[in-house]
Amino acid sequence: MVRRPRARPPSKNCTGDVMKNTFLLLRWSWRDLRKYWVKVIAIALVIGIGTGAYAGLTSTANWRRDSNVASMELLNMYDVRFELATDSSVEEGALLAAAAGIEHADWIEEGLERVIRPTQVDASTATDAVLVPGQIVGVDISTGSPAINGWHLAGGVGLDSADAGAPVVLLEHGFVFHNDLPPSGVITVSGGEQLEYVGNAMTPEFFIVVPENTTSFAQGTYAGVFSSMETAQSLTGMDGAVNDLILTVTEDADRDVVATEVKAAISDLGVGVNVIPREDDPSYRLLFEDVENDQEFFNIFALLIFLGAVMGAFNLITRLSEAQRREIGISMALGLPPGRIALRPLFVGAQIALLGVGFGVLVGVAIGNLMKSVMESLLLLPIWLTDFQWSLFFWVAVVGFVIPFAAAAYPVWRAVRVKPIEAIRTGHLAARGGGLAPAIKRLRLPGDTFGQLPFRNLLRAPRRAVLTALGIAAIMAVLVGFLGAIDSFLGALDRGTSMIEGSAPDRMVVSLEGVLPVDSPHVAAIGNADSVDGTVPVLQIGARAQGEEDVDLLVEVMDLENEMWRPALTDGDIATVGDGLILAEVAASDLGVGVGDTLRVTMPVRTGPSSFSFVESDLTVGALHESPIRFSAYMDDSALALMGAEGAANVLYANPAAGYGPDDVQRELFSLDAVGSVQKASASADELDDLMAQFVGILQAVAFFVLLLAVLMAFNSASISFEERQREHATMFAYGVRVRKALRMAVVENLVIGVVATVVGFGGGLLMLWWVVNVTAAETMPDIGLMVELSPMTLATVIVLGIAAVALAPLFTARRMRRMDLPGTLRVME
Amino acid sequence: MIELRNISKQFGDGVPIVALADVDLSVDAGEFVVVLGPSGSGKTTLLNMIGALDSPTSGSIVVDGTDVSQAGRKELFEFRRSSVSFIFQSFNIFPGLTAAENVQFGADATGRDDVDPAAILQSVGLGERVDQFPHELSGGEQQRVAIARALATGNPVMLADEPTGELDFITGVQILELLQKQAAEGQAVLVVTHNREISRIADRVVELSSGRIISDGPPAEGKAALEELHW
């Protein structure tokens, strides 16, 4: 009888064996990392940039939301504002009394009357001329800072009841900050009044400065002058009168009911009133309500950067692990269970993942700091809450951590599904399938076999080629989207500037202090100024057009046949405009109208020398102009009769006389009576240009990381390809093929990937840009009509990076090719 | 065609490993020489020296009129392009190219434009397989493609490293027949192997041991015919 051998009892030290074995695998994986350390660090950086950029770019929404809430709460921003029609005013106390008399007066928490009037401010220092338009805001300062829309002192000292009526004011902090003014000094306002400013303050309506008569942000070129009610009344000639009311309401109040009732009560006073809910305040809207829309812009880029990095990392780690295919087969042959076999590549994946997450924190903090510094300089808030968003980073880091595992496990999973002998085999039996190469067997490509090989190599491994191309394409798409967004913004600015400058590039816009007869001595004095060569009277009015979407308009009514300047039209003819409106294309599009259509417009009609009320009229759309500014609209002065304002103007266009510049006009007109402000017509575009420079700064900084990502992926891909093709290169060298020819083939191969990636990325980038311009920007910046634009520089950057950099990446391997151990690589070993 | 004088090769920086020591060897055009030896005897190192894949520590190597031991990097590439062609144990044909294209590669590498890959494949018995990719060919067929590629170079020296190492007996014999034929047509053919049976069909057998030539001459039992081989 044959005795069967007894099964060995389990080792008493089984756990110890497993631990020993695990430590061996850990050491082994550590050696793998050291062997491929350059690639490992590059892959970890790819993961780090992907996760870090995501965390950094997506953090701004939380920062802005938290900071806005805290800042608004600190300064108690109004819930609803009642702005009297241009040049209208009522007796001090009348507005508060009207509000107190409404049915739901108990819903009103606090109320504050104000005097708000445009002015011109000369804050010139010994070295710099600072002559800007501005706004005087007078409030009750009996308790210091106003109860609603309070002042947060950023420098100098505040005002108190002792300053009531005195020529003492505060300047808006942004104006002081951007012009580098001292915390206290002297300014001169319209009418030559000198005021001492004792400090500078932030207040919610000025967190972002969007003055009524300018196109957009004007932080440094528009001066908020905050004073006591008495001082403001004295400066504006409104003794005992007010023209603005702000309210806060209780938590349980229906604000719309309060607004409706107060508006009716004010209308009963015989003045027109414009109701502005907090959400419609330009500062609030841009700061707060559009945070989500702004964030969408960054989210889509962050997501694409992340996806590109994920695809890149997955592809690279998979290829790195596939190099161990034979060793996996040997382990299978030795009887190791698949789970144990997978441990070593998984350890490698884990170590890359850890390194990647570490890099991710660094990149996230770097991008976060960058965004933070730009945000803080862009938006001057009293409170900024910019903690690193660990919760955002955590989830993306989890994905960043899982990807290397999945990428390392995938080739193991594939390898353990074949018989061990298939994994171990070398030589012809291990020859891999031809992928898609047979598909183009009959297609004769130009050139010799050196010309064929790069294409065949790509088609041999289509999955790998596609993944590599897609990873780079995602990055290219982000770059096209980023740079295209910048181009589109700048393109809109150029179009706007081009129309505003037109045939009178130095045209000055002189805002009058109120509506004046065009034959008044004040207007004549402006026309007769030495520095002025002709004027065009303009009545500038606010209006609201009703259509598919209601659009607020700033209508400039002038003689459209004047010889100085007229809007450039894209549709329609000046001669046939008649009493019709000339709208911006984006306004017509949003309203759903075209030339010849009729539009219902709420516009002011003069009811007295300095008062207007709003009425609804039907106007024809006479033409469309080329400016991208949606609210910009024009009418011929023949329409003034509709408003009961024949011969009236509140703005003059003035051309500098020969030998005089815009500064000369500003200085001369500043001293004249009835002049509210004087600025170059293109000043608002210049301000936007400055603002864009900061925004472009963010995009360019992020673009740097995107470029780095693309270069890292291209380098890694080239490096891994080099190792995968080592034997083929060695064979070529054995046949006397020069290194430069082998490099040329690698370059061609990468060139194909680069071209495909760039074409796909370009298409994706255009789609993203379309979305940014037509969806995100349309919601975030409805007053600017953007068009999808790409500059030659953007195209050149994308081509250079996507094609040239990717194609040339194999040159990094030139040194290794030259130093290749040919006998060893060819395995001509004994 | 091949002249080696006092060739020595050492590996390693610390305690050097002597791969070849004072080797002298001459091979004429049309000779079919088998370099025989056990593993570690230095035979592949010798082949690498002749093919300019490696350089000797001392001594001189002149192949087809070129002193490869003194040549610069550029000359070595030129030498490999114009003088020698390799056949490897694991074939090393390009998986992305068809059989004909692999053969064409040999011609392209040397700049020849008068080569008909199909005709060369026909001559090695693969006339019906010209458009097949390597993974569609058997091991023997792949090695024949490798030989056809070497033939396409038109170079006067053919160096084969264990060309039958991965093949079954019948296929191996077919490959040896092809190599013999090339020698008969005037090429200097050097085959490295550890298989003593193969050496029986050689014109000359050079036997190496521990980096030294221990014998050099015709097969001890006389040159055998291919039909007499068995392993």
Interface residues (C-beta under 8 A of the other chain):
Chain A: T426 G427 H428 L429 A431 R432 G433 G434 A437 P438 K441 D448 T449 F450 Q452 L453 R456 N457 L459 R460 R727 E728 A730 T731 M732 F733 A734 Y735 G736 V737 R738 L822 P823 L826 R827 V828 M829 E830
Chain B: S39 G40 S41 G42 K43 T44 T45 L47 N48 G51 L53 D54 F77 E78 F79 R80 R81 S82 S85 F86 F88 Q89 S90 F91 N92 F94 P95 G96 L97 T98 E101 N102 Q104 F105 G106 D108 A109 T110 D131 F133 P134 H135 E136 L137 S138 G139 Q142 Q143 T153 D161 E166 H194
